[in-house]
């Protein structure tokens, strides 16, 4: 599991470390790592290191110092290095002196376009963690002229470090080298950061602000049957989904739950015949009251937002078992918040809105700070809230946050959310912690989308069919 720490905590940890470290030692260590990655990128993109040309975009402050020291180290490998100083009077003195001693070139911004045009690699040292807002016009003009791969120091300049938001012009990096710990930007806006490499400089930090599950984490958490298990002990999932208008939602959510674990799935709703014909192993009935006992419910996909859908939602919330509420269920909660009175206090609830549903629930869109917004929603509803998106945010009422980065945009297809809700419901029925269940489901959902697509658009039915392969992959690691 990867952790990500906000910048105020990173800076505080850096100050503690700097107080017991010789002056300049940390910067040189960080810069040397930048130079190693720069050399690796030169070899990858041009076939060699010696004789290649590197341009440094140097702003004021320590990020500019890192870039200058990295340039000095690259000169030892016979790399031609030219530093473009955006604020010549504020360039890091020791870094600038080191580059000049190494016979690196230093030019002003006016000469930058010609330097960038000839560069085989650009190192972005314009701004660091303390900066906010987009690039200034002079820096933006230079960045627009970059044609070579970009190696960013700590983060791409112009991208907000704690939210990943791009408020103006910004750098898009091929690779980012960060120091001490990963920052939220690295997971909230991965397309701007490129490949992120972490350099350990000895920071001491407590629990992270954000977490990201890896395949091993998900594989260890995913329920598999043991020698003493049976269909009941592995969890019985109830699906209250679909309608005469939207029977497909019932088929997708139910199928996802069937393939997620080896327990039992009960379906309750007007699409019982359709579900039974597609998934004969499912016990299908016409109503929640006839469904029998379950360990968790999924409610909302395709149920509609009328009186019948409201009644079903109230019955499920009052059943005393964990609930995953998706799609129409979240809309009903927004329009009729009194339905939540049916919920037994303390019963786990997972909400899975997309941005529009989130706006209905909270009265405003997620906004730029999506993590803070989802945390607020989780506290308001005393529920795990999963905000869907290319970067999915999962927040627990206790403040813990998981982030899942999609593998492409293949999940942007009708019915994909129904598949996700079935996965979450099955994991809830198995007894998994709701926050972890939502995070694991998001990971496998994304992996199944990648497997199903194979480089071309895919349907939600294809994602369901790929679930066994996705689960097999995470279990094999």
ChimeraX attribute file (.defattr): number of C-alpha atoms within 10 A of each C-alpha:
attribute: neighborCount
match mode: 1-to-1
recipient: residues
	/A:1	11
	/A:2	14
	/A:3	18
	/A:4	21
	/A:5	22
	/A:6	19
	/A:7	18
	/A:8	12
	/A:9	15
	/A:10	20
	/A:11	14
	/A:12	14
	/A:13	17
	/A:14	19
	/A:15	13
	/A:16	12
	/A:17	16
	/A:18	15
	/A:19	9
	/A:20	8
	/A:21	11
	/A:22	9
	/A:23	10
	/A:24	11
	/A:25	11
	/A:26	18
	/A:27	20
	/A:28	18
	/A:29	17
	/A:30	24
	/A:31	27
	/A:32	20
	/A:33	22
	/A:34	30
	/A:35	24
	/A:36	14
	/A:37	18
	/A:38	26
	/A:39	21
	/A:40	15
	/A:41	21
	/A:42	21
	/A:43	14
	/A:44	11
	/A:45	14
	/A:46	12
	/A:47	11
	/A:48	13
	/A:49	21
	/A:50	16
	/A:51	12
	/A:52	20
	/A:53	20
	/A:54	27
	/A:55	28
	/A:56	29
	/A:57	27
	/A:58	31
	/A:59	25
	/A:60	19
	/A:61	18
	/A:62	20
	/A:63	28
	/A:64	29
	/A:65	26
	/A:66	30
	/A:67	34
	/A:68	36
	/A:69	28
	/A:70	30
	/A:71	34
	/A:72	27
	/A:73	23
	/A:74	27
	/A:75	21
	/A:76	12
	/A:77	14
	/A:78	13
	/A:79	20
	/A:80	22
	/A:81	29
	/A:82	24
	/A:83	28
	/A:84	26
	/A:85	26
	/A:86	22
	/A:87	14
	/A:88	16
	/A:89	9
	/A:90	13
	/A:91	20
	/A:92	21
	/A:93	12
	/A:94	13
	/A:95	24
	/A:96	25
	/A:97	15
	/A:98	18
	/A:99	25
	/A:100	16
	/A:101	11
	/A:102	17
	/A:103	16
	/A:104	20
	/A:105	15
	/A:106	19
	/A:107	14
	/A:108	13
	/A:109	20
	/A:110	13
	/A:111	13
	/A:112	23
	/A:113	16
	/A:114	10
	/A:115	21
	/A:116	24
	/A:117	13
	/A:118	15
	/A:119	20
	/A:120	20
	/A:121	25
	/A:122	27
	/A:123	29
	/A:124	29
	/A:125	28
	/A:126	30
	/A:127	25
	/A:128	24
	/A:129	21
	/A:130	11
	/A:131	14
	/A:132	16
	/A:133	15
	/A:134	19
	/A:135	22
	/A:136	12
	/A:137	11
	/A:138	11
	/A:139	22
	/A:140	17
	/A:141	15
	/A:142	18
	/A:143	23
	/A:144	12
	/A:145	13
	/A:146	20
	/A:147	14
	/A:148	18
	/A:149	19
	/A:150	27
	/A:151	31
	/A:152	32
	/A:153	28
	/A:154	32
	/A:155	34
	/A:156	31
	/A:157	33
	/A:158	26
	/A:159	29
	/A:160	25
	/A:161	26
	/A:162	20
	/A:163	20
	/A:164	24
	/A:165	19
	/A:166	20
	/A:167	14
	/A:168	13
	/A:169	19
	/A:170	21
	/A:171	25
	/A:172	24
	/A:173	24
	/A:174	19
	/A:175	24
	/A:176	27
	/A:177	25
	/A:178	22
	/A:179	26
	/A:180	19
	/A:181	24
	/A:182	25
	/A:183	27
	/A:184	25
	/A:185	24
	/A:186	25
	/A:187	24
	/A:188	27
	/A:189	20
	/A:190	18
	/A:191	12
	/A:192	24
	/A:193	27
	/A:194	20
	/A:195	14
	/A:196	20
	/A:197	18
	/A:198	14
	/A:199	17
	/A:200	13
	/A:201	16
	/A:202	13
	/A:203	17
	/A:204	13
	/A:205	14
	/A:206	8
	/A:207	10
	/A:208	18
	/A:209	17
	/A:210	24
	/A:211	22
	/A:212	19
	/A:213	20
	/A:214	14
	/A:215	20
	/A:216	15
	/A:217	16
	/A:218	23
	/A:219	20
	/A:220	13
	/A:221	17
	/A:222	21
	/A:223	20
	/A:224	15
	/A:225	13
	/A:226	9
	/A:227	5
	/A:228	6
	/A:229	12
	/A:230	13
	/A:231	13
	/A:232	16
	/A:233	17
	/A:234	22
	/A:235	24
	/A:236	27
	/A:237	33
	/A:238	32
	/A:239	34
	/A:240	32
	/A:241	35
	/A:242	31
	/A:243	19
	/A:244	13
	/A:245	12
	/A:246	16
	/A:247	21
	/A:248	22
	/A:249	27
	/A:250	32
	/A:251	26
	/A:252	28
	/A:253	33
	/A:254	35
	/A:255	26
	/A:256	28
	/A:257	32
	/A:258	22
	/A:259	19
	/A:260	25
	/A:261	25
	/A:262	21
	/A:263	23
	/A:264	23
	/A:265	31
	/A:266	24
	/A:267	31
	/A:268	25
	/A:269	24
	/A:270	22
	/A:271	24
	/A:272	23
	/A:273	15
	/A:274	17
	/A:275	28
	/A:276	17
	/A:277	11
	/A:278	13
	/A:279	16
	/A:280	11
	/A:281	14
	/A:282	20
	/A:283	17
	/A:284	24
	/A:285	20
	/A:286	15
	/A:287	15
	/A:288	22
	/A:289	13
	/A:290	12
	/A:291	18
	/A:292	14
	/A:293	14
	/A:294	20
	/A:295	25
	/A:296	29
	/A:297	34
	/A:298	32
	/A:299	32
	/A:300	30
	/A:301	30
	/A:302	25
	/A:303	28
	/A:304	21
	/A:305	20
	/A:306	10
	/A:307	10
	/A:308	10
	/A:309	21
	/A:310	19
	/A:311	14
	/A:312	22
	/A:313	30
	/A:314	18
	/A:315	15
	/A:316	25
	/A:317	25
	/A:318	18
	/A:319	20
	/A:320	19
	/A:321	20
	/A:322	26
	/A:323	31
	/A:324	31
	/A:325	28
	/A:326	27
	/A:327	23
	/A:328	23
	/A:329	29
	/A:330	26
	/A:331	22
	/A:332	23
	/A:333	20
	/A:334	18
	/A:335	13
	/A:336	12
	/A:337	12
	/A:338	11
	/A:339	18
	/A:340	16
	/A:341	11
	/A:342	15
	/A:343	21
	/A:344	14
	/A:345	11
	/A:346	11
	/A:347	15
	/A:348	21
	/A:349	24
	/A:350	29
	/A:351	24
	/A:352	26
	/A:353	24
	/A:354	18
	/A:355	17
	/A:356	12
	/A:357	23
	/A:358	25
	/A:359	16
	/A:360	17
	/A:361	20
	/A:362	16
	/A:363	10
	/A:364	13
	/A:365	15
	/A:366	19
	/A:367	12
	/A:368	14
	/A:369	13
	/A:370	20
	/A:371	25
	/A:372	17
	/A:373	19
	/A:374	25
	/A:375	23
	/A:376	18
	/A:377	24
	/A:378	24
	/A:379	16
	/A:380	11
	/A:381	16
	/A:382	18
	/A:383	24
	/A:384	30
	/A:385	30
	/A:386	29
	/A:387	25
	/A:388	19
	/A:389	16
	/A:390	18
	/A:391	17
	/A:392	20
	/A:393	29
	/A:394	30
	/A:395	30
	/A:396	24
	/A:397	19
	/A:398	12
	/A:399	16
	/A:400	17
	/A:401	25
	/A:402	25
	/A:403	26
	/A:404	24
	/A:405	19
	/A:406	19
	/A:407	17
	/A:408	14
	/A:409	14
	/A:410	25
	/A:411	28
	/A:412	16
	/A:413	13
	/A:414	11
	/A:415	21
	/A:416	24
	/A:417	24
	/A:418	29
	/A:419	27
	/A:420	27
	/A:421	33
	/A:422	33
	/A:423	32
	/A:424	35
	/A:425	35
	/A:426	36
	/A:427	30
	/A:428	30
	/A:429	30
	/A:430	24
	/A:431	16
	/A:432	17
	/A:433	13
	/A:434	24
	/A:435	24
	/A:436	24
	/A:437	25
	/A:438	30
	/A:439	26
	/A:440	25
	/A:441	24
	/A:442	28
	/A:443	26
	/A:444	26
	/A:445	29
	/A:446	25
	/A:447	26
	/A:448	25
	/A:449	29
	/A:450	23
	/A:451	20
	/A:452	25
	/A:453	19
	/A:454	10
	/A:455	10
	/A:456	8
	/A:457	15
	/A:458	19
	/A:459	18
	/A:460	23
	/A:461	18
	/A:462	16
	/A:463	29
	/A:464	28
	/A:465	18
	/A:466	22
	/A:467	26
	/A:468	16
	/A:469	15
	/A:470	22
	/A:471	22
	/A:472	11
	/A:473	16
	/A:474	20
	/A:475	18
	/A:476	10
	/A:477	11
